[in-house]
C-alpha cells in the first residue's frame, strides 16, 4: 500500500519509512548548501527539486508526499538521536553494555581477594587458633621429660605466662611462650660431659678482679660441653658480668681459689689435665651435676 492510500490509523510500510529516513539524511547534506542562498520557502522547494533529481538519477521514484514529509521531518529534527536524560537507569544500562570490559577486571579482582582471604586464613587465623592447643601439648610433654623440680617449675612458669597471653588474645606473646617451651625441651633433652678445656692455644682458667672490690679475685675454669659422639654442643649461658644470655661453645665456670690452683697444678705437671671432667648433664635436667665445687656464676668472654 502506497503512502497516498494509507489511512490515518494504518502504519506505513517499512520501505517507505526507510525511504523517508534516507530522504532526511540526504536533506541534511543538501540543506548546508541551499540554506546559505535561499529563504525558508524557496529553500524547501529547492531541496525537494534537488532530491527529485538525485533519486531519479538512481532510478528511485519518490512521491511528493514522502518529499514533503522528509522536509517536515528535517524541520522537526525527527530521526535524530537524542541521548536519554541522565539517571540510574541510564547508568545501569551503560554498565551492562560495557560488561565485556569490566567483567574480566572484576573477575580478576575477585580471584585476588579470594586468594588473599584464603592466605590470611591459612597463614594467620588457623595458626593463631592452633596456638593454645600447641602450647598445652608442648607443656605436657615438657612436664613428662622434666626429672627435676627446676625443670617442672620452669615449665609451669612459662605455661602460666602463656595463659595470660591467651586471655589477652596476644598471639605474639603466645608465640614467644611456645618458643620458650621449645627451648626448655631442648635443654632437657641435652646430655653432655662438662669437660675442662686443655689443648694448645686455649686457656684452661682465668681470674678477674671485680669492679666492686679491687683487692679480690674471681676464678673461672674454662669448660665445654661434649656429647656422647665427642662433638662440642652449644649451650645457653648467662654472663654474670654483663647479664646477657648467649649461646656459646666454651664458657668459664666460677670456682674457689683452691680448686683453681689444683687444676692449674694438674696442668703444669705434664701439660695435660688428668682430672678434666668438671660435671655431667643428664637428660631431663636443666643444669649439669658438678663434680667440682662451684658457687655458680659464668662468663662467656675472657
BAFI-3210 file (N, C-alpha, C; in Angstrom, 3 decimals, decimal comma, padded with zeros to 6 digits):
// residues 302
n [1|2|3|4|5|6|7|8|9|10|11|12|13|14|15|16|17|18|19|20|21|22|23|24|25|26|27|28|29|30|31|32|33|34|35|36|37|38|39|40|41|42|43|44|45|46|47|48|49|50|51|52|53|54|55|56|57|58|59|60|61|62|63|64|65|66|67|68|69|70|71|72|73|74|75|76|77|78|79|80|81|82|83|84|85|86|87|88|89|90|91|92|93|94|95|96|97|98|99|100|101|102|103|104|105|106|107|108|109|110|111|112|113|114|115|116|117|118|119|120|121|122|123|124|125|126|127|128|129|130|131|132|133|134|135|136|137|138|139|140|141|142|143|144|145|146|147|148|149|150|151|152|153|154|155|156|157|158|159|160|161|162|163|164|165|166|167|168|169|170|171|172|173|174|175|176|177|178|179|180|181|182|183|184|185|186|187|188|189|190|191|192|193|194|195|196|197|198|199|200|201|202|203|204|205|206|207|208|209|210|211|212|213|214|215|216|217|218|219|220|221|222|223|224|225|226|227|228|229|230|231|232|233|234|235|236|237|238|239|240|241|242|243|244|245|246|247|248|249|250|251|252|253|254|255|256|257|258|259|260|261|262|263|264|265|266|267|268|269|270|271|272|273|274|275|276|277|278|279|280|281|282|283|284|285|286|287|288|289|290|291|292|293|294|295|296|297|298|299|300|301|302]
n.u [000,858|000,635|001,905|000,056|-002,435|-002,710|-004,468|-005,442|-005,120|-003,500|-000,322|002,763|004,353|007,456|009,445|008,801|009,145|011,896|012,775|011,908|013,559|016,011|015,665|015,585|018,192|019,621|018,630|019,768|022,417|022,114|020,907|022,843|024,105|022,070|020,834|022,404|021,825|019,100|015,693|013,432|011,018|011,647|013,908|012,949|011,478|013,466|015,075|013,426|013,264|015,917|016,254|014,493|015,797|018,122|017,215|015,879|018,042|019,106|017,238|015,023|011,741|010,260|007,646|005,691|004,567|006,265|008,562|007,655|007,126|009,690|011,041|009,547|010,116|012,790|012,718|011,427|013,333|013,221|013,998|016,495|019,113|018,671|020,244|019,386|018,033|020,146|020,421|019,652|018,807|019,919|022,610|022,887|022,307|024,462|026,545|025,892|026,146|028,866|029,936|031,658|034,148|034,589|033,949|035,970|038,072|036,868|036,426|039,071|039,918|038,221|039,189|041,773|041,101|039,863|042,045|043,675|042,106|042,007|044,744|045,198|043,616|044,911|047,558|047,451|044,992|044,328|046,839|046,956|044,659|045,401|047,423|046,923|046,341|048,727|050,569|049,620|049,946|052,718|053,598|052,678|054,250|056,821|056,664|056,534|059,104|060,738|062,905|063,547|062,761|063,348|063,138|060,418|059,234|060,089|058,705|056,036|055,960|056,290|053,991|051,957|052,370|051,813|049,076|048,071|048,649|046,966|044,412|044,445|044,345|046,737|048,603|051,273|052,603|051,860|053,197|055,825|055,850|055,473|057,858|059,628|058,983|059,806|062,581|063,117|062,477|064,469|066,766|066,317|066,509|069,169|072,284|075,443|079,007|080,708|083,542|086,893|088,706|091,616|094,046|096,518|097,026|094,640|093,149|092,887|091,938|090,982|091,351|089,684|089,506|087,092|084,889|083,763|085,379|088,549|090,620|090,049|089,727|088,163|087,787|087,858|087,159|087,666|085,364|083,797|080,971|080,671|079,227|077,830|078,911|081,287|081,270|081,302|078,866|076,638|075,736|073,357|074,159|074,261|075,976|077,574|078,830|077,914|075,200|073,954|072,417|073,762|074,504|076,945|080,044|082,154|082,765|083,290|083,378|082,692|084,903|086,348|089,450|091,199|090,367|090,871|093,668|094,438|093,672|095,275|097,805|097,641|097,685|100,172|101,947|102,371|101,386|098,943|095,600|094,665|092,443|089,885|087,132|084,527|081,823|078,552|075,856|072,669|069,941|066,748|067,263|067,970|070,367|073,874|075,329|077,642|080,983|083,012|083,664|081,681|080,542|078,685|077,876|078,927|081,075|081,411|083,318|086,825]
n.v [-001,188|002,186|005,406|007,387|006,110|005,295|004,882|007,058|005,662|003,522|001,764|002,918|001,207|-000,623|-000,087|002,473|003,969|003,648|004,857|007,472|008,153|008,040|010,133|012,298|012,197|012,729|015,273|016,700|016,968|018,361|020,686|022,268|023,448|024,803|026,461|028,671|030,439|030,765|031,748|030,514|029,303|029,128|027,623|025,124|024,257|024,196|022,214|019,972|019,721|019,231|016,797|015,203|015,066|013,780|011,213|010,373|010,066|007,831|006,012|005,793|006,134|008,701|009,840|012,914|013,290|011,888|013,389|015,806|015,029|014,361|016,840|018,143|016,497|017,018|019,667|019,347|017,980|015,229|011,714|012,052|011,388|011,554|011,783|009,865|011,245|011,769|009,351|006,766|004,515|004,857|004,822|002,178|000,801|001,557|000,429|-002,272|-002,557|-002,143|-004,390|-006,366|-005,259|-004,568|-006,887|-008,858|-007,606|-007,266|-009,935|-010,864|-009,314|-010,315|-012,933|-012,437|-011,322|-013,531|-015,289|-013,825|-013,795|-016,531|-017,072|-015,492|-016,791|-019,302|-018,646|-016,900|-016,836|-019,622|-020,692|-019,040|-019,768|-022,326|-022,086|-022,120|-024,884|-026,052|-025,012|-026,139|-028,918|-029,038|-028,133|-030,205|-032,280|-031,377|-031,380|-034,140|-034,867|-033,528|-034,096|-032,951|-030,639|-028,050|-028,020|-028,631|-026,476|-024,365|-024,968|-024,705|-021,999|-020,791|-021,765|-020,583|-017,928|-018,058|-018,593|-016,180|-014,575|-015,783|-015,204|-012,479|-012,392|-012,262|-012,944|-012,783|-012,876|-015,476|-016,944|-016,427|-017,689|-020,341|-020,725|-020,488|-022,776|-024,686|-024,229|-024,871|-027,593|-028,472|-028,012|-029,769|-032,177|-032,337|-034,003|-034,198|-034,111|-032,090|-030,717|-029,816|-027,404|-028,215|-027,831|-027,023|-023,546|-022,738|-021,415|-022,748|-021,742|-018,632|-015,513|-012,812|-009,380|-008,071|-005,247|-004,034|-004,632|-004,246|-005,597|-008,236|-011,452|-013,163|-016,468|-018,604|-021,587|-022,802|-024,387|-026,890|-028,366|-031,715|-034,084|-037,488|-038,463|-037,219|-034,647|-031,063|-029,286|-026,541|-024,318|-022,566|-019,751|-017,459|-014,556|-013,457|-011,064|-009,270|-009,719|-010,670|-013,179|-015,829|-018,058|-020,390|-022,154|-022,539|-021,670|-019,925|-021,308|-020,382|-020,806|-021,668|-020,414|-022,491|-024,741|-023,787|-023,479|-026,142|-027,363|-025,912|-026,774|-029,444|-029,270|-028,043|-030,009|-031,980|-030,747|-031,663|-031,982|-034,231|-034,913|-034,026|-033,767|-031,762|-031,840|-033,396|-033,474|-034,634|-036,235|-034,719|-032,950|-029,542|-028,303|-029,174|-031,788|-030,966|-031,969|-030,820|-028,309|-025,367|-022,023|-021,105|-019,056|-017,530|-016,768|-015,507|-014,523|-013,733]
n.w [000,000|-000,934|000,203|-000,378|-000,276|002,316|005,299|008,054|010,482|009,852|009,488|008,002|005,300|005,748|003,848|002,939|005,247|005,657|003,343|003,785|005,940|004,674|002,912|004,687|005,659|003,348|002,884|004,983|004,221|001,807|002,659|003,836|001,722|000,312|002,210|002,601|000,599|-000,048|000,886|003,515|002,416|-000,304|-000,040|000,883|-001,327|-003,237|-002,136|-002,336|-005,147|-005,758|-004,436|-005,902|-008,349|-007,599|-006,683|-008,996|-010,685|-009,577|-010,227|-008,611|-007,591|-005,990|-004,070|-003,948|-001,453|000,289|-000,039|000,990|003,618|004,376|004,319|006,279|008,473|008,753|009,549|012,008|013,333|013,351|013,436|014,478|016,707|020,156|023,149|026,055|029,133|031,984|034,637|037,070|035,694|033,130|033,826|034,810|032,466|030,839|032,281|031,995|029,209|028,883|030,008|029,040|029,200|031,954|033,365|033,156|034,513|037,036|037,676|037,876|040,052|042,017|042,219|043,180|045,660|046,869|047,015|048,733|051,059|051,595|051,982|054,236|056,074|056,174|056,865|059,022|060,648|061,186|062,247|064,511|065,926|066,508|068,349|071,310|071,741|070,820|072,650|075,040|074,583|074,220|076,694|078,401|077,414|078,064|080,845|081,285|080,525|082,288|084,955|087,278|089,945|089,238|086,446|086,092|087,425|085,813|083,449|084,302|084,944|082,441|081,172|082,693|082,040|079,320|079,425|080,398|078,215|076,353|077,388|077,016|074,325|072,897|070,385|069,610|072,061|072,853|070,895|071,648|074,140|073,346|071,947|074,072|075,547|073,698|073,715|076,360|076,329|074,578|076,124|078,237|076,881|076,274|076,654|078,047|078,687|080,941|080,215|081,042|079,255|077,591|075,703|073,237|072,763|073,915|076,844|080,114|082,432|084,025|085,823|087,421|088,475|090,439|089,867|092,092|094,190|094,399|095,614|095,610|093,943|091,230|090,257|087,406|085,652|082,420|080,374|078,237|076,460|075,803|073,736|073,534|071,214|071,014|070,089|070,245|071,998|071,636|074,254|076,234|078,008|080,740|081,109|083,965|084,302|082,387|082,232|080,012|077,974|076,202|073,471|073,547|072,834|074,513|077,929|081,023|084,274|087,506|090,261|093,489|094,960|095,724|094,221|091,679|091,771|092,147|089,732|088,018|088,870|088,154|085,379|084,955|085,579|083,480|081,255|080,667|081,730|083,963|085,561|084,162|083,977|084,694|085,263|084,706|082,449|082,621|080,860|081,013|082,994|083,904|084,616|084,751|086,731|089,010|089,498|090,752|093,225|093,067|093,286|091,577|088,732|085,703|082,910|079,571|077,940|077,729]
ca.u [000,000|001,431|001,646|-001,130|-003,646|-002,698|-005,468|-004,795|-004,788|-002,664|001,118|003,445|005,231|008,823|010,291|008,525|009,791|013,325|012,992|011,759|014,773|017,077|015,393|016,013|019,645|020,072|018,287|020,723|023,607|021,777|020,484|024,013|024,421|020,964|020,443|023,212|021,454|017,668|014,823|012,914|010,092|012,377|014,843|012,228|011,140|014,720|015,511|012,599|013,667|017,231|016,044|013,868|016,820|019,056|016,596|015,617|019,324|019,339|016,144|014,091|010,578|009,888|006,425|005,701|004,229|007,468|009,464|007,091|007,350|011,120|011,361|008,928|010,866|014,040|012,399|011,080|014,500|012,856|015,018|017,786|019,351|018,739|020,655|018,422|018,469|020,938|019,658|020,134|018,531|020,926|023,881|022,882|022,364|025,837|027,358|025,581|026,698|030,337|030,297|032,774|035,397|034,841|033,756|037,273|038,803|036,200|036,696|040,450|039,957|037,550|040,111|042,838|040,527|039,676|043,370|044,138|041,336|042,461|046,097|045,094|043,076|045,908|048,820|047,268|043,887|044,439|047,941|046,625|043,688|046,061|048,453|046,645|046,490|050,148|051,217|049,205|050,574|054,155|053,746|052,524|055,410|057,968|056,482|056,893|060,553|061,456|063,235|063,889|061,806|063,710|062,567|058,952|058,892|060,287|057,602|054,802|056,033|056,037|052,593|051,132|052,522|051,085|047,651|047,747|048,664|045,763|043,261|044,568|044,330|048,040|049,190|052,729|053,023|051,718|054,292|057,032|055,734|055,706|059,298|060,296|058,796|060,684|063,949|063,191|062,523|065,801|067,737|066,073|066,953|070,615|073,165|076,837|080,014|081,313|084,969|087,806|089,464|093,052|094,712|097,413|096,407|093,421|093,351|092,073|091,367|091,290|090,853|089,253|089,369|085,757|084,853|083,342|086,400|089,808|091,568|089,601|089,834|087,190|088,471|086,973|087,694|087,054|084,819|082,968|080,043|080,981|078,156|078,246|079,668|082,543|081,095|081,044|077,479|076,408|074,950|072,899|074,800|074,096|077,232|077,301|079,439|077,126|073,775|073,439|072,332|074,359|074,728|078,394|080,630|083,033|082,457|084,006|082,591|083,354|085,354|087,138|090,874|091,861|090,046|091,585|095,088|094,608|093,593|096,483|098,934|097,457|098,105|101,600|102,727|102,809|100,655|097,644|094,760|094,218|091,075|089,346|085,659|084,018|080,455|077,794|074,461|071,830|068,669|065,649|067,706|068,359|071,757|074,734|075,731|079,044|081,844|083,958|082,932|081,450|079,484|077,803|078,315|079,617|081,494|081,424|084,471|087,973]
ca.v [000,000|003,408|006,398|008,178|005,372|004,862|005,503|007,707|004,746|002,406|002,013|002,964|000,063|-000,406|000,505|003,902|004,583|003,686|005,862|008,784|008,385|008,332|011,482|013,256|012,196|013,456|016,684|017,335|017,333|019,375|021,923|023,083|024,220|025,655|027,401|029,885|031,305|030,895|031,927|029,255|028,671|028,796|026,545|023,855|023,856|023,865|020,929|018,919|019,555|018,566|015,412|014,514|014,805|012,781|009,888|009,983|009,606|006,495|005,149|005,610|007,024|009,218|010,634|014,263|013,201|011,489|014,537|016,770|014,503|014,443|018,237|018,425|015,760|017,743|020,860|018,921|017,248|013,837|010,735|012,437|010,731|012,408|010,926|009,863|012,030|011,029|008,749|005,458|003,554|005,046|004,362|000,717|000,341|001,731|-000,593|-003,558|-002,555|-002,216|-005,523|-007,141|-004,637|-004,582|-008,203|-009,538|-006,935|-007,590|-011,344|-010,958|-008,735|-011,261|-014,053|-011,941|-011,199|-014,884|-015,813|-013,100|-014,279|-017,903|-016,997|-014,944|-017,871|-020,359|-018,172|-016,082|-017,236|-021,010|-020,834|-018,343|-020,593|-023,565|-021,802|-022,639|-026,336|-026,366|-024,682|-027,122|-030,214|-028,912|-028,021|-031,547|-033,064|-030,909|-031,882|-035,562|-035,009|-032,895|-035,009|-032,159|-029,591|-026,843|-028,140|-028,535|-025,087|-023,521|-025,247|-024,138|-020,539|-020,436|-022,080|-019,545|-016,726|-018,306|-018,459|-014,749|-014,091|-016,302|-014,410|-011,140|-012,576|-011,777|-014,020|-012,666|-013,387|-016,937|-017,469|-016,362|-018,732|-021,620|-020,788|-020,727|-024,200|-025,421|-024,096|-025,649|-029,004|-028,729|-028,088|-031,009|-033,313|-032,346|-034,783|-033,927|-034,084|-030,773|-031,046|-028,681|-027,201|-028,446|-028,086|-025,914|-022,320|-022,438|-021,255|-023,640|-020,962|-017,198|-014,846|-011,432|-008,512|-007,453|-003,778|-003,536|-004,944|-004,384|-006,453|-009,631|-012,085|-014,188|-017,501|-019,334|-022,693|-022,792|-025,710|-027,048|-029,493|-032,753|-035,087|-038,887|-038,721|-036,469|-033,340|-029,935|-028,833|-025,165|-024,251|-021,216|-019,315|-016,057|-013,965|-012,729|-009,735|-008,393|-010,014|-011,113|-014,616|-016,140|-019,472|-020,465|-023,499|-022,564|-020,648|-020,058|-021,613|-019,782|-021,750|-021,019|-020,339|-023,780|-025,577|-023,184|-023,793|-027,588|-027,650|-025,322|-027,658|-030,658|-028,966|-027,706|-031,233|-032,519|-030,056|-032,316|-032,048|-035,614|-034,881|-032,947|-033,760|-030,815|-032,216|-034,127|-033,053|-035,797|-035,945|-034,413|-031,947|-028,272|-027,990|-030,345|-032,150|-030,578|-032,874|-029,960|-027,247|-024,098|-021,205|-020,655|-017,856|-017,874|-015,702|-016,020|-013,963|-013,519]
ca.w [000,000|-001,060|001,258|-000,716|000,045|003,720|006,177|009,188|011,580|009,416|009,575|006,715|005,062|006,219|002,807|002,892|006,428|005,388|002,306|004,421|006,726|003,716|002,421|005,721|005,706|002,160|003,098|005,910|003,458|000,809|003,324|004,116|000,519|-000,083|003,265|002,571|-000,513|-000,258|002,043|004,017|001,480|-001,528|000,300|000,927|-002,683|-003,913|-001,599|-002,933|-006,539|-005,762|-004,047|-007,017|-009,363|-007,046|-006,677|-010,394|-011,236|-009,027|-010,672|-007,494|-007,701|-004,664|-004,195|-003,381|-000,021|001,030|-000,032|001,948|004,978|004,649|004,654|007,583|009,499|008,964|010,347|013,374|013,855|013,527|013,075|015,070|018,004|021,350|024,268|027,156|030,295|032,970|035,728|037,493|034,630|032,080|034,389|034,820|031,077|030,366|032,963|031,353|027,854|028,961|030,868|028,488|029,651|033,407|033,973|033,272|035,593|038,300|037,964|038,360|041,399|042,923|042,439|044,064|047,002|047,411|047,354|049,923|052,214|051,874|052,538|055,592|056,910|056,334|057,431|060,222|061,518|061,656|063,203|065,749|066,646|066,940|069,348|072,653|071,751|070,685|073,928|076,052|074,308|074,466|078,151|078,976|077,011|078,840|082,213|081,282|080,369|083,404|086,040|088,461|090,308|088,487|085,107|086,181|087,795|084,630|082,517|084,851|084,840|081,035|080,884|083,333|081,222|078,071|079,720|080,475|076,827|075,690|077,848|076,422|072,863|072,443|069,584|069,640|073,364|072,834|070,079|072,471|075,166|072,677|071,671|075,358|075,858|072,783|074,219|077,598|075,938|074,008|077,229|078,979|076,061|076,124|077,530|077,710|079,749|081,080|080,185|081,132|078,024|077,803|074,430|072,890|072,271|074,678|078,283|080,946|083,525|084,081|087,020|087,217|089,639|090,322|089,934|093,412|095,202|093,658|096,347|095,491|092,639|090,872|089,496|086,490|084,864|081,084|080,073|077,037|076,563|074,817|073,725|073,524|069,983|071,071|069,461|071,133|071,932|072,102|075,483|076,547|079,247|081,112|081,590|085,208|084,235|081,506|082,354|078,714|077,730|074,909|073,166|073,353|072,854|075,684|078,910|082,286|085,467|088,668|091,290|094,540|094,627|095,902|093,054|090,553|091,896|091,975|088,288|087,424|089,186|087,346|084,010|084,932|085,782|082,180|080,184|080,470|082,933|084,100|086,096|083,318|083,936|085,684|085,604|083,685|082,251|082,312|080,206|081,921|083,961|083,290|084,920|084,946|088,091|089,088|090,239|091,445|093,928|092,371|093,886|090,490|088,018|084,469|081,983|078,199|077,227|078,606]
c.u [000,881|001,055|000,426|-002,399|-003,720|-003,745|-004,772|-004,370|-003,844|-001,192|001,693|004,271|006,664|009,679|010,052|009,172|011,285|013,651|012,888|012,994|015,941|016,922|015,895|017,528|020,229|019,810|019,291|021,985|023,303|021,475|021,671|024,370|023,343|020,692|021,237|022,676|019,963|016,936|014,224|012,019|010,810|013,331|014,143|011,924|012,384|015,232|014,721|013,004|015,011|017,087|015,451|014,910|017,801|018,467|016,249|016,891|019,648|018,247|015,125|012,970|010,123|008,690|006,597|005,458|005,464|008,448|008,992|007,374|008,819|011,525|010,799|009,689|012,192|013,810|012,088|012,215|014,140|013,987|016,415|017,928|019,447|019,112|019,641|018,931|019,208|020,048|020,209|019,919|019,565|022,277|023,971|022,972|023,779|026,772|027,149|026,221|028,214|030,827|031,474|034,119|035,624|034,645|035,078|038,075|038,200|036,434|038,103|040,590|039,319|038,455|041,233|042,333|040,339|041,005|043,883|043,419|041,796|043,839|046,065|044,570|044,157|047,111|048,659|046,214|044,085|045,633|047,654|045,656|044,328|047,048|048,129|046,816|047,945|050,892|050,896|049,906|052,080|054,453|053,660|053,721|056,643|057,870|056,867|058,410|061,327|061,645|063,568|062,817|062,082|063,098|061,063|058,518|059,040|059,147|056,312|054,798|055,739|054,574|051,662|051,188|051,754|049,587|047,234|047,743|047,407|044,533|043,271|044,518|045,598|048,747|050,715|053,277|052,935|052,809|055,596|057,015|056,002|057,198|060,079|060,155|059,669|062,126|064,137|063,266|063,892|066,843|067,551|066,587|068,474|071,286|074,601|077,720|080,642|082,813|085,825|088,636|090,950|093,693|095,553|096,653|095,143|093,758|092,398|091,426|091,800|090,831|090,586|089,283|088,017|085,816|084,570|084,382|087,724|090,827|091,198|089,837|088,705|087,877|087,456|087,765|086,942|086,636|084,086|082,113|080,319|079,891|078,723|079,063|080,998|082,472|080,803|079,614|077,366|075,465|074,578|073,390|074,513|075,390|076,943|077,891|078,597|075,623|073,152|073,446|072,810|074,431|076,193|078,845|081,623|082,636|083,236|083,054|083,371|083,685|086,066|088,622|091,554|091,593|090,809|093,058|095,341|094,581|094,825|097,692|098,856|097,962|099,604|102,485|103,267|102,085|099,297|096,898|094,184|092,770|090,321|087,815|085,151|082,599|079,790|076,346|073,664|070,524|067,577|065,992|068,137|069,842|072,576|074,985|077,242|079,820|082,930|083,187|082,855|080,344|078,460|078,329|079,169|080,074|081,585|082,552|085,592|089,169]
c.v [001,219|004,366|007,219|007,469|004,962|005,591|006,086|006,727|003,639|002,787|002,087|001,700|000,410|000,266|002,001|004,623|004,711|004,744|007,264|009,127|008,724|009,728|012,522|013,341|012,948|014,942|017,399|017,785|018,446|020,711|022,834|023,968|025,243|026,752|028,679|030,905|031,603|031,180|030,585|028,561|028,219|027,637|025,199|023,346|023,415|022,501|019,784|018,650|018,832|017,081|014,603|014,112|013,718|011,381|009,410|009,441|008,193|005,504|004,894|006,632|007,417|010,129|011,994|014,220|012,834|012,644|015,584|016,313|014,581|015,836|018,594|017,736|016,444|018,962|020,497|018,145|015,807|012,942|011,124|011,762|011,768|011,515|010,982|010,702|011,147|010,513|007,382|004,401|003,624|004,525|002,842|000,149|000,452|000,705|-001,949|-003,651|-002,741|-003,419|-006,329|-006,575|-004,830|-005,952|-008,946|-008,944|-007,290|-009,047|-011,551|-010,435|-009,680|-012,447|-013,650|-011,834|-012,564|-015,498|-015,151|-013,584|-015,681|-017,898|-016,478|-016,007|-018,904|-019,879|-017,416|-016,669|-018,640|-021,217|-020,173|-019,171|-021,861|-023,343|-022,357|-024,151|-026,767|-026,118|-025,738|-028,466|-030,157|-028,832|-029,401|-032,431|-032,682|-031,398|-033,359|-035,747|-034,480|-033,883|-034,263|-031,112|-028,318|-026,869|-027,996|-027,112|-024,147|-023,711|-024,611|-022,623|-020,079|-020,671|-021,032|-018,248|-016,867|-018,162|-017,000|-014,129|-014,547|-015,501|-013,007|-011,177|-012,011|-012,909|-013,981|-013,205|-014,907|-017,593|-017,481|-017,446|-020,108|-021,805|-021,066|-022,185|-025,078|-025,397|-024,903|-027,139|-029,364|-028,877|-029,368|-032,233|-033,415|-033,284|-034,507|-034,026|-032,698|-030,989|-029,786|-028,609|-027,354|-028,836|-026,861|-024,722|-021,922|-022,362|-022,196|-022,901|-019,509|-016,659|-013,390|-010,692|-007,818|-005,943|-003,284|-003,803|-005,243|-005,275|-007,936|-010,142|-013,099|-015,175|-018,293|-020,441|-022,738|-024,228|-025,695|-028,305|-030,478|-033,823|-036,500|-039,248|-037,981|-035,109|-032,271|-029,441|-027,365|-025,165|-022,789|-020,833|-017,836|-015,556|-013,118|-011,323|-008,758|-008,573|-010,505|-012,636|-014,909|-017,651|-019,624|-021,926|-023,662|-021,442|-020,916|-020,302|-021,104|-020,876|-020,969|-021,109|-021,699|-024,709|-025,081|-023,586|-025,289|-027,961|-027,092|-026,219|-028,937|-030,424|-028,703|-028,952|-031,781|-031,884|-030,647|-032,324|-033,455|-035,681|-033,747|-032,920|-032,881|-031,171|-032,965|-033,629|-034,274|-035,344|-035,730|-033,376|-030,679|-027,991|-029,267|-030,607|-031,907|-031,547|-032,113|-028,829|-025,967|-023,321|-020,761|-019,358|-018,239|-016,598|-016,334|-015,425|-013,693|-013,051]
c.w [000,000|000,025|000,947|-000,268|001,498|004,496|007,375|010,245|011,180|009,510|008,169|006,542|005,430|005,155|002,683|004,066|006,181|004,345|002,883|005,236|005,806|003,152|003,413|005,762|004,515|002,302|003,987|005,168|002,453|001,460|003,580|002,930|000,232|000,937|003,202|001,564|-000,605|001,032|002,406|002,995|000,216|-001,272|000,288|-000,469|-003,442|-003,455|-002,220|-004,376|-006,642|-005,451|-005,188|-008,051|-008,881|-007,134|-008,089|-011,026|-010,743|-009,444|-009,587|-007,644|-006,312|-004,825|-003,544|-001,873|000,802|001,082|000,966|003,385|005,362|005,052|006,019|008,718|009,798|009,841|011,804|014,053|014,191|013,024|013,557|016,426|019,108|022,523|025,399|028,328|031,294|034,088|036,054|036,424|033,528|032,555|034,371|033,406|030,524|031,004|032,305|029,969|027,886|029,770|030,335|028,930|031,131|034,052|034,159|034,418|036,951|038,682|038,495|039,778|042,409|043,238|043,383|045,498|047,657|047,837|048,628|051,178|052,606|052,529|053,974|056,552|057,227|057,132|058,745|061,167|062,074|062,590|064,544|066,591|067,198|068,084|070,745|072,753|071,651|071,996|074,976|075,833|074,564|075,966|078,807|078,635|077,839|080,278|082,316|081,239|081,580|084,548|087,332|088,708|089,521|087,089|085,119|086,521|086,600|083,634|082,999|084,765|083,409|080,689|081,483|082,532|079,912|078,268|079,801|079,078|076,092|076,086|077,258|074,896|072,235|071,704|069,631|070,955|073,426|072,001|070,877|073,551|074,565|072,377|072,952|075,782|074,966|073,280|075,496|077,289|075,382|075,119|078,038|078,209|075,965|077,133|077,099|078,956|079,757|081,272|080,229|079,854|078,334|076,488|074,073|072,313|073,002|076,166|079,034|082,109|083,445|085,432|086,700|088,546|089,518|090,528|091,347|094,501|094,499|094,359|096,239|094,077|092,466|089,925|088,649|085,791|083,540|080,720|078,734|077,198|075,438|074,883|073,618|072,291|069,954|070,427|070,507|070,910|072,372|073,298|075,746|077,943|079,485|081,738|082,830|085,197|083,412|081,672|081,070|078,611|076,316|074,723|072,758|073,361|073,997|076,620|080,195|083,436|086,688|089,704|092,396|094,188|094,725|094,728|091,836|090,588|091,689|090,496|087,591|087,655|088,365|085,921|083,938|085,043|084,466|080,997|079,906|081,793|083,005|084,555|085,400|083,232|085,069|086,131|084,467|083,648|081,802|081,655|081,251|082,967|083,229|083,471|085,058|086,437|088,188|089,981|090,996|092,101|093,099|093,074|092,837|089,904|086,827|083,748|080,596|077,357|078,209|077,753]
res [x|x|x|x|x|x|x|x|x|x|x|x|x|x|x|x|x|x|x|x|x|x|x|x|x|x|x|x|x|x|x|x|x|x|x|x|x|x|x|x|x|x|x|x|x|x|x|x|x|x|x|x|x|x|x|x|x|x|x|x|x|x|x|x|x|x|x|x|x|x|x|x|x|x|x|x|x|x|x|x|x|x|x|x|x|x|x|x|x|x|x|x|x|x|x|x|x|x|x|x|x|x|x|x|x|x|x|x|x|x|x|x|x|x|x|x|x|x|x|x|x|x|x|x|x|x|x|x|x|x|x|x|x|x|x|x|x|x|x|x|x|x|x|x|x|x|x|x|x|x|x|x|x|x|x|x|x|x|x|x|x|x|x|x|x|x|x|x|x|x|x|x|x|x|x|x|x|x|x|x|x|x|x|x|x|x|x|x|x|x|x|x|x|x|x|x|x|x|x|x|x|x|x|x|x|x|x|x|x|x|x|x|x|x|x|x|x|x|x|x|x|x|x|x|x|x|x|x|x|x|x|x|x|x|x|x|x|x|x|x|x|x|x|x|x|x|x|x|x|x|x|x|x|x|x|x|x|x|x|x|x|x|x|x|x|x|x|x|x|x|x|x|x|x|x|x|x|x|x|x|x|x|x|x|x|x|x|x|x|x|x|x|x|x|x|x|x|x|x|x|x|x]
***
